[in-house]
Amino acid sequence: MNFSKEGFLVLFLVLGITGWGGMKIYQYQTEKTAMLNAEQIKQEELNQVLRSIKSMQAKLDSWTQRLAPDTDYGWFLNEITLAQQSSQVWIDSLEPQNLRAEGNYVRMAVKIELEGTYHQIGEFFYALESSDKFMRIESVEFGEKTASASALLEEPRVRAKLRVSSLYPTTIGAG
């Protein structure tokens, strides 16, 4: 092939323009790919945040269900009675306390005086703390052991005074 100067110049211009155009197309495609990758990463991060929110909402819902259903002490005394029956402690007195507002909650409390063996009292505490409803033993005071006629054959009995509380939501989850 025989090319003249003008032919080389035309060929050089055509190749140069084609190369420059190809380079611009490649640059555009690279930038577009980078933007799409960045969008995909953002979407994956958003999906992760949404999964995390959903998980936290499920945990919040399960904890909300454990809060007091209302400020009527009936359900509360029923839970204490169930704990008493399973542990076989003897409850001498139950004294509901005044409701007390604490932020977005109302604290309900009951003072309890009871008697039982160390094991029975431990089972009572466990039954309260593992209830489906959130109940907290706020304070415990142990008294003297009580004597029994067959004290040598039986486990010693102990007196205990405790305060148990629960929370009722006044805003979130209420009603």
RODO-2510 file (C-alpha; in nm, 4 decimals, decimal comma):
residues 175
     n   res          X          Y          Z
     1     m     0,0000     0,0000     0,0000
     2     n     0,1156     0,3315    -0,0950
     3     f    -0,0073     0,6289     0,1025
     4     s     0,0554     0,9899     0,0413
     5     k     0,1163     1,2455     0,3068
     6     e    -0,2451     1,3489     0,2955
     7     g    -0,3524     0,9858     0,3210
     8     f    -0,1371     0,9373     0,6324
     9     l    -0,2733     1,2570     0,7773
    10     v    -0,6324     1,1467     0,7147
    11     l    -0,5583     0,7981     0,8524
    12     f    -0,3882     0,9538     1,1570
    13     l    -0,6867     1,1859     1,2166
    14     v    -0,9371     0,9014     1,1784
    15     l    -0,7399     0,6791     1,4176
    16     g    -0,6925     0,9677     1,6603
    17     i    -1,0605     1,0597     1,6609
    18     t    -1,1607     0,6948     1,6914
    19     g    -0,9121     0,6417     1,9745
    20     w    -1,0243     0,9580     2,1532
    21     g    -1,3907     0,8573     2,1100
    22     g    -1,3174     0,5072     2,2328
    23     m    -1,1326     0,6495     2,5319
    24     k    -1,4294     0,8756     2,6137
    25     i    -1,6710     0,5830     2,5801
    26     y    -1,4474     0,3700     2,8066
    27     q    -1,4213     0,6536     3,0598
    28     y    -1,8005     0,7011     3,0547
    29     q    -1,8590     0,3253     3,1007
    30     t    -1,6043     0,3112     3,3852
    31     e    -1,7698     0,6046     3,5636
    32     k    -2,1150     0,4555     3,5048
    33     t    -1,9978     0,1181     3,6436
    34     a    -1,8459     0,2906     3,9477
    35     m    -2,1721     0,4798     4,0094
    36     l    -2,3742     0,1586     3,9756
    37     n    -2,1369    -0,0215     4,2155
    38     a    -2,1665     0,2665     4,4629
    39     e    -2,5475     0,2540     4,4355
    40     q    -2,5412    -0,1228     4,4872
    41     i    -2,3235    -0,0822     4,7962
    42     k    -2,5589     0,1886     4,9298
    43     q    -2,8580    -0,0388     4,8667
    44     e    -2,6866    -0,3286     5,0468
    45     e    -2,6059    -0,1006     5,3413
    46     l    -2,9656     0,0231     5,3460
    47     n    -3,0934    -0,3357     5,3405
    48     q    -2,8601    -0,4204     5,6317
    49     v    -2,9916    -0,1221     5,8301
    50     l    -3,3501    -0,2237     5,7542
    51     r    -3,2803    -0,5818     5,8700
    52     s    -3,1227    -0,4441     6,1861
    53     i    -3,4246    -0,2196     6,2514
    54     k    -3,6601    -0,5129     6,1950
    55     s    -3,4601    -0,7248     6,4399
    56     m    -3,4591    -0,4483     6,7015
    57     q    -3,8337    -0,3948     6,6524
    58     a    -3,8955    -0,7660     6,7133
    59     k    -3,6910    -0,7467     7,0355
    60     l    -3,8767    -0,4317     7,1425
    61     d    -4,2105    -0,5995     7,0722
    62     s    -4,1138    -0,9037     7,2803
    63     w    -4,0031    -0,6818     7,5711
    64     t    -4,3148    -0,4639     7,5404
    65     q    -4,5294    -0,7770     7,5769
    66     r    -4,3543    -0,8461     7,9076
    67     l    -4,4594    -0,5107     8,0544
    68     a    -4,7585    -0,4858     8,2845
    69     p    -5,0836    -0,5121     8,0844
    70     d    -5,2484    -0,2446     8,2983
    71     t    -5,2232    -0,0757     8,6374
    72     d    -5,4790    -0,3059     8,7977
    73     y    -5,3010    -0,5205     9,0578
    74     g    -5,5111    -0,8301     8,9779
    75     w    -5,2706    -0,9743     8,7178
    76     f    -4,9736    -0,8893     8,9445
    77     l    -5,1188    -1,0706     9,2469
    78     n    -5,2062    -1,3649     9,0207
    79     e    -4,8404    -1,3935     8,9093
    80     i    -4,7274    -1,3839     9,2746
    81     t    -4,9824    -1,6542     9,3610
    82     l    -4,8545    -1,8759     9,0781
    83     a    -4,4978    -1,8321     9,2059
    84     q    -4,6141    -1,9117     9,5593
    85     q    -4,7910    -2,2287     9,4472
    86     s    -4,4926    -2,3580     9,2483
    87     s    -4,2433    -2,2864     9,5294
    88     q    -4,4699    -2,3754     9,8231
    89     v    -4,3641    -2,0762    10,0335
    90     w    -4,6119    -1,9427    10,2871
    91     i    -4,7136    -1,5813    10,2180
    92     d    -4,8013    -1,3950    10,5370
    93     s    -4,8928    -1,0653    10,3713
    94     l    -4,9197    -0,8894    10,0363
    95     e    -4,9341    -0,5104    10,0390
    96     p    -4,9769    -0,3268     9,7068
    97     q    -4,7859     0,0026     9,7066
    98     n    -4,8904     0,3326     9,5514
    99     l    -4,8313     0,3674     9,1788
   100     r    -4,5309     0,5857     9,0976
   101     a    -4,4709     0,7664     8,7647
   102     e    -4,1195     0,7219     8,6238
   103     g    -4,0673     0,8831     8,2847
   104     n    -4,2775     0,6962     8,0270
   105     y    -4,3763     0,4278     8,2787
   106     v    -4,5750     0,3740     8,5950
   107     r    -4,4017     0,1564     8,8551
   108     m    -4,6276    -0,0873     9,0370
   109     a    -4,4915    -0,2508     9,3506
   110     v    -4,6005    -0,5035     9,6119
   111     k    -4,4456    -0,5682     9,9526
   112     i    -4,4497    -0,9356    10,0426
   113     e    -4,3767    -1,1121    10,3693
   114     l    -4,3257    -1,4839    10,3392
   115     e    -4,1805    -1,7899    10,5038
   116     g    -4,0192    -2,0997    10,3604
   117     t    -3,6995    -2,2971    10,3379
   118     y    -3,4011    -2,1438    10,1595
   119     h    -3,4767    -2,3664     9,8606
   120     q    -3,8450    -2,2717     9,8531
   121     i    -3,7627    -1,9019     9,8735
   122     g    -3,5067    -1,9455     9,5949
   123     e    -3,7708    -2,1206     9,3816
   124     f    -4,0141    -1,8364     9,4565
   125     f    -3,7588    -1,5762     9,3424
   126     y    -3,6875    -1,7802     9,0296
   127     a    -4,0594    -1,8130     8,9474
   128     l    -4,1078    -1,4357     8,9802
   129     e    -3,8023    -1,3461     8,7752
   130     s    -3,8820    -1,5982     8,4980
   131     s    -4,2472    -1,4971     8,4659
   132     d    -4,3839    -1,4024     8,1227
   133     k    -4,4360    -1,0557     8,2674
   134     f    -4,1443    -0,8356     8,3627
   135     m    -4,1181    -0,8385     8,7418
   136     r    -3,8194    -0,7271     8,9422
   137     i    -3,7284    -0,8105     9,2985
   138     e    -3,6154    -0,4702     9,4229
   139     s    -3,5220    -0,5554     9,7787
   140     v    -3,4984    -0,8563    10,0082
   141     e    -3,4610    -0,8704    10,3841
   142     f    -3,4233    -1,2048    10,5561
   143     g    -3,5426    -1,2592    10,9106
   144     e    -3,4672    -1,5179    11,1742
   145     k    -3,5220    -1,8850    11,1230
   146     t    -3,8388    -2,0216    11,2707
   147     a    -3,8321    -2,3275    11,4896
   148     s    -4,0419    -2,6318    11,4184
   149     a    -4,1318    -2,9274    11,6353
   150     s    -3,9304    -3,1609    11,4153
   151     a    -3,6481    -2,9167    11,3510
   152     l    -3,3869    -3,1905    11,3323
   153     l    -3,5677    -3,3663    11,0485
   154     e    -3,6694    -3,0631    10,8428
   155     e    -3,4833    -2,7947    10,6587
   156     p    -3,4934    -2,4697    10,8621
   157     r    -3,7571    -2,2171    10,7626
   158     v    -3,6659    -1,8540    10,7032
   159     r    -3,8748    -1,5380    10,6999
   160     a    -3,8276    -1,2893    10,4167
   161     k    -3,9624    -0,9454    10,3312
   162     l    -3,9333    -0,8310     9,9747
   163     r    -4,0517    -0,5670     9,7344
   164     v    -4,1447    -0,6765     9,3819
   165     s    -4,2210    -0,4300     9,1033
   166     s    -4,3306    -0,4128     8,7426
   167     l    -4,3633    -0,1366     8,4858
   168     y    -4,6645    -0,0226     8,2860
   169     p    -4,5981     0,1937     7,9788
   170     t    -4,7796     0,5268     7,9730
   171     t    -4,6834     0,6013     7,6102
   172     i    -4,5241     0,3385     7,3837
   173     g    -4,7146     0,0153     7,3670
   174     a    -4,9902     0,1421     7,5950
   175     g    -5,3477     0,0666     7,5109
***
